[in-house]
């Protein structure tokens, strides 16, 4: 029977260390979140981040916009936040409405305030790549020489930063979309599977290698349930698995806050 990677416990430990540092050093650190529209999931994610920030003593300002907001309005706000010395990190809650130029909005963020680490010139590692690294290291399994398969709907964008981080630990990565003709063969060869496709319980026990480690980033709401991309029965074959909810999500929030604290340090060093 496979073991569960406890994301909530890992996140709690990260938040504890961040809160201790902020309190002991008297750090005044703040972040701004930009929320557009009334999507319930986006609103929930921002509230979770705000709650986590409050608990560690980090200021968290939410800037809400209507669904019909323009790209120019968001760019104008971000330019103001870039010049605000009290804001150390900027987060744009995605996805944005279709009329918004998401790439331009993200590109407007000062790289030293890019909390998600989305920009190529950002000094920070993208949050999701950090999340995958932290979760894998928590298993204490040797990673050198392992093969990883990253399955995503847009693997060229999603997989690259994760592959870079895994390479630092000697992991050889490949990327695929779920409908690739050779994805099943790749899965059977993969010691680590990282999946984010939004297809509930798509990954089943017969598809994976014995003792594989499964990092489930997919989230789909069905009725009152929140489901991941990995079927729970994979525990009969896998060595480790993250649950949904309670796996990737809490660690993502904690490492986002850690990035903001790093942004604060970088800005302090420059000034």
Secondary structure as the mmCIF struct_conf table of DSSP 4:
data_model
#
loop_
_struct_conf.conf_type_id
_struct_conf.id
_struct_conf.beg_label_comp_id
_struct_conf.beg_label_asym_id
_struct_conf.beg_label_seq_id
_struct_conf.end_label_comp_id
_struct_conf.end_label_asym_id
_struct_conf.end_label_seq_id
HELX_LH_PP_P HELX_LH_PP_P1 UNK A 2 UNK A 2
STRN STRN1 UNK A 3 UNK A 5
HELX_RH_AL_P HELX_RH_AL_P1 UNK A 7 UNK A 25
TURN_TY1_P TURN_TY1_P1 UNK A 26 UNK A 26
STRN STRN2 UNK A 30 UNK A 36
BEND BEND1 UNK A 37 UNK A 37
HELX_RH_AL_P HELX_RH_AL_P2 UNK A 40 UNK A 56
TURN_TY1_P TURN_TY1_P2 UNK A 57 UNK A 57
STRN STRN3 UNK A 59 UNK A 65
TURN_TY1_P TURN_TY1_P3 UNK A 67 UNK A 68
HELX_RH_AL_P HELX_RH_AL_P3 UNK A 71 UNK A 82
TURN_TY1_P TURN_TY1_P4 UNK A 83 UNK A 83
TURN_TY1_P TURN_TY1_P5 UNK A 85 UNK A 86
STRN STRN4 UNK A 89 UNK A 92
HELX_LH_PP_P HELX_LH_PP_P2 UNK A 93 UNK A 93
BEND BEND2 UNK A 94 UNK A 94
HELX_LH_PP_P HELX_LH_PP_P3 UNK A 95 UNK A 97
TURN_TY1_P TURN_TY1_P6 UNK A 98 UNK A 99
BEND BEND3 UNK A 100 UNK A 100
HELX_RH_AL_P HELX_RH_AL_P4 UNK A 102 UNK A 108
BEND BEND4 UNK A 109 UNK A 109
HELX_RH_3T_P HELX_RH_3T_P1 UNK A 111 UNK A 113
STRN STRN5 UNK A 114 UNK A 114
TURN_TY1_P TURN_TY1_P7 UNK A 115 UNK A 116
BEND BEND5 UNK A 119 UNK A 119
TURN_TY1_P TURN_TY1_P8 UNK A 120 UNK A 121
BEND BEND6 UNK A 123 UNK A 124
HELX_LH_PP_P HELX_LH_PP_P4 UNK A 125 UNK A 126
HELX_RH_AL_P HELX_RH_AL_P5 UNK A 127 UNK A 138
TURN_TY1_P TURN_TY1_P9 UNK A 139 UNK A 140
TURN_TY1_P TURN_TY1_P10 UNK A 144 UNK A 145
STRN STRN6 UNK A 147 UNK A 152
TURN_TY1_P TURN_TY1_P11 UNK A 153 UNK A 154
HELX_RH_AL_P HELX_RH_AL_P6 UNK A 155 UNK A 167
TURN_TY1_P TURN_TY1_P12 UNK A 168 UNK A 170
STRN STRN7 UNK A 172 UNK A 176
TURN_TY1_P TURN_TY1_P13 UNK A 178 UNK A 179
TURN_TY1_P TURN_TY1_P14 UNK A 181 UNK A 182
HELX_RH_AL_P HELX_RH_AL_P7 UNK A 183 UNK A 188
TURN_TY1_P TURN_TY1_P15 UNK A 189 UNK A 189
BEND BEND7 UNK A 191 UNK A 191
STRN STRN8 UNK A 192 UNK A 196
TURN_TY1_P TURN_TY1_P16 UNK A 200 UNK A 201
STRN STRN9 UNK A 203 UNK A 203
HELX_RH_3T_P HELX_RH_3T_P2 UNK A 205 UNK A 207
BEND BEND8 UNK A 208 UNK A 208
TURN_TY1_P TURN_TY1_P17 UNK A 210 UNK A 211
STRN STRN10 UNK A 213 UNK A 216
STRN STRN11 UNK A 220 UNK A 222
TURN_TY1_P TURN_TY1_P18 UNK A 223 UNK A 224
STRN STRN12 UNK A 225 UNK A 227
BEND BEND9 UNK A 229 UNK A 229
STRN STRN13 UNK A 230 UNK A 230
HELX_RH_3T_P HELX_RH_3T_P3 UNK A 232 UNK A 236
TURN_TY1_P TURN_TY1_P19 UNK A 237 UNK A 237
BEND BEND10 UNK A 239 UNK A 239
STRN STRN14 UNK A 240 UNK A 242
TURN_TY1_P TURN_TY1_P20 UNK A 244 UNK A 246
BEND BEND11 UNK A 247 UNK A 247
HELX_RH_AL_P HELX_RH_AL_P8 UNK A 248 UNK A 270
#
